[in-house]
Amino acid sequence: MSTTTTPTELEALARAAAAAAPIWRATDAATRASWLRAAADALDANIDELVAVADEETRLGQTRLRGEVGRTTGQLRLFASVVEEGSYLELTVDDADASATPPRPELRRMLTGVGPVAVFSASNFPFAFSVAGGDTASAFAAGNPVIVKAHSGHPRLSERTAAIVAAALAEAGAPEGSLALVEGREAGNALVQHPSIQAAGFTGSLGGGRALFDLASSRPDPIPFYGELGSVNPVVITPAAVAARGEMLAQGLVGSYTLGVGQFCTKPGVVFVPDGSGFEELVAGFAAGAAGGPLLTDRITAAFPSGIEHLEADPSVSVVARGLPAEAGSAQPVVLATDAAAVATRPETLLEECFGPVTLLVRYSADEELHAALEAVPGSLTATLHSEPGDAVAAVLEVLTRKAGRVLFAGWPTGVAVTWSQHHGGPWPATTSLHTSVGATAIRRFLRPVVFQDAPQALLPDVLRDRSLERLPHRRNGVLHTGR
């Protein structure tokens, strides 16, 4: 494929995806699950080659990248089990009732795939949020073909991953057009506007995501755009928590904000700490020995110093510590500090996400200061509360729960478990929707409801027929049945 996908090439890929969509939608659970597992098996079988290419392009290191391949194939297998379990379909039946007022027809409801899905790869997870990542896995599980916009930070890896997965799907019996790849910004813009595309998933910058969101919304037939755009992930530490385990918390914070050279979307970027508690000094001690490293792309590398300078330009901001000196082209960890009053007054400056190994400590002296500053925090993927039994934190917790999609009470937010219960999303600007991009319910983004009224059994989708309902989770006349 050329570096930039041409309009003619895009049109051919979109036609193939549109032709594949009815086949994906009609597949039974066993077949669709087998396609997902075939993709996972193929990635595992080619892990050595893929990790070598990824390391050359992203400089993330083989240990991290091997783990990420495992997460990626684990996601595909999780969604295979979601398909087989069947509750994602939300099967619901109301039997006809002539005695009701007004008389009620028979209604049978289910969720079905929306059609071809566009997926935009992320820079910081070249496997797990890229060609065969969570967006693709959940779109496949919902019964949709996928066209991926490759990230410019790892083009060779994207091309090779797409080739491996597409071949595995074809060998497993999936139709032509099940997975395709486009490259180049213009092709990405055209993709989200193409009439065959029925939904889009995105992980990346606020600016890039907002531009695509606007394109998706301004189509003659607007489509849902599920974007993960930016997050500062606030942390609140109480005085009692500092007194009880300050050293452990300081060490954990430094480990978390420098993990992956600060390029995780769940990095703790803003940490509210009690003024005069000694926590800053503890953080400084651990941060002084923290190593940085190369960032993912030249663009990110160039933006990091500018982001630090932007924060340091605020009169309230001071440097608490810097990590070990970094080599040319690498990022040095930084800890900055400000006060709660400044954050409440100038959130647009002090609470802007800075991608890389930096965190901002925010001193507070009273509950009123803390609450005012927390109200200024934008929507985030996570929020963390470190407190002790007996702390009066109900008001703080209410704000954090309102601001984030995942609230932690132990540990640090970097690291997102891929499970049935996980939620990876949050209020704007963390995401453009209320849905998750990680975990089993990520499938819900790429489904739509349809109701069949007074339909003959022979014309119903198989999963809505009585013989299938006996073994599938469903609700009938308001009563939940678990199936068998």
HELIX and SHEET records of a PDB file:
HELIX    1   1 PRO A    7  ALA A   26  1                                  20    
HELIX    2   2 ALA A   29  ALA A   45  1                                  17    
HELIX    3   3 ILE A   47  THR A   58  1                                  12    
HELIX    4   4 GLN A   62  GLU A   85  1                                  24    
HELIX    5   5 SER A   87  LEU A   89  5                                   3    
HELIX    6   6 GLY A  134  ALA A  141  1                                   8    
HELIX    7   7 PRO A  155  GLU A  171  1                                  17    
HELIX    8   8 ARG A  185  GLN A  193  1                                   9    
HELIX    9   9 LEU A  206  SER A  217  1                                  12    
HELIX   10  10 PRO A  239  TYR A  257  1                                  19    
HELIX   11  11 LEU A  259  GLY A  262  5                                   4    
HELIX   12  12 PHE A  279  ALA A  287  1                                   9    
HELIX   13  13 ASP A  298  GLU A  312  1                                  15    
HELIX   14  14 ALA A  340  THR A  345  1                                   6    
HELIX   15  15 PRO A  347  LEU A  350  1                                   4    
HELIX   16  16 ASP A  367  ALA A  376  1                                  10    
HELIX   17  17 ALA A  394  LYS A  403  1                                  10    
HELIX   18  18 ALA A  440  PHE A  446  5                                   7    
HELIX   19  19 GLN A  457  LEU A  459  5                                   3    
HELIX   20  20 ASP A  462  LEU A  464  5                                   3    
HELIX   21  21 ASP A  466  LEU A  469  1                                   4    
SHEET    1   A 5 LEU A 447  GLN A 453  0                                        
SHEET    2   A 5 LEU A 107  GLY A 113 -1                                        
SHEET    3   A 5 LEU A  91  ASP A  94 -1                                        
SHEET    4   A 5 HIS A 474  ARG A 476  1                                        
SHEET    5   A 5 VAL A 479  HIS A 481 -1                                        
SHEET    1   B 5 LEU A 179  VAL A 182  0                                        
SHEET    2   B 5 VAL A 146  LYS A 149  1                                        
SHEET    3   B 5 VAL A 117  PHE A 120  1                                        
SHEET    4   B 5 ALA A 199  THR A 203  1                                        
SHEET    5   B 5 PHE A 225  GLU A 228  1                                        
SHEET    1   C 7 SER A 318  ARG A 322  0                                        
SHEET    2   C 7 VAL A 334  ASP A 339 -1                                        
SHEET    3   C 7 VAL A 358  TYR A 364  1                                        
SHEET    4   C 7 VAL A 270  PRO A 274  1                                        
SHEET    5   C 7 PRO A 234  ILE A 237  1                                        
SHEET    6   C 7 SER A 380  HIS A 386  1                                        
SHEET    7   C 7 ALA A 404  LEU A 408  1                                        
SHEET    1   D 2 GLY A 293  PRO A 294  0                                        
SHEET    2   D 2 SER A 330  ALA A 331 -1                                        
END                                                                             
